[in-house]
Amino acid sequence: MRTLLLAYLLAAVLAAQEYRATLLGTVTDPAGAAVPMASVTVTNDDTGVSSRTKCNGEGGYQIPYLQPGVYTLEVTHAGFKTHRRGPIELRVNDRAKIDVPLEIGRAAEQVTVVADAPLIEDSTGSLG
């Protein structure tokens, strides 16, 4: 009876072993400060399946439950260049830490004119 119980508990522990990988890291700007709410996407190169998340307030991200394989990491945030990194090989039960330093991107300016009324009263110098 005792042996049967031990075998049952051992089988339950072995069945709970995780084989999937986790990708995690921190996203920072050129000064080394955290970039909160950056979008992080990791795509399996073989299957095309993507997983997405957003960075927390400290710039940290974590994408768990990834199938072993080769991946491409993409990080985006307004005002920064898109950061792509790959190939990243994830094996069984890996916890791969990849920190991402974002670079300032070129700002695209667009001016839209809605009306032609002046915002500044140029004859008196007052606003309004």
Sequence and secondary structure as in RCSB ss.txt:
>XXXX:A:sequence
MRTLLLAYLLAAVLAAQEYRATLLGTVTDPAGAAVPMASVTVTNDDTGVSSRTKCNGEGGYQIPYLQPGVYTLEV
THAGFKTHRRGPIELRVNDRAKIDVPLEIGRAAEQVTVVADAPLIEDSTGSLG
>XXXX:A:secstr
 HHHHHHHHHHHHHHT    EEEEEEEE TTS B TT EEEEEETTT  EEEEE  TTSEEEEEEE SEEEEEEE
E TTB  EEEEEEEE TT EEE  EE  B              SB TTT  B 
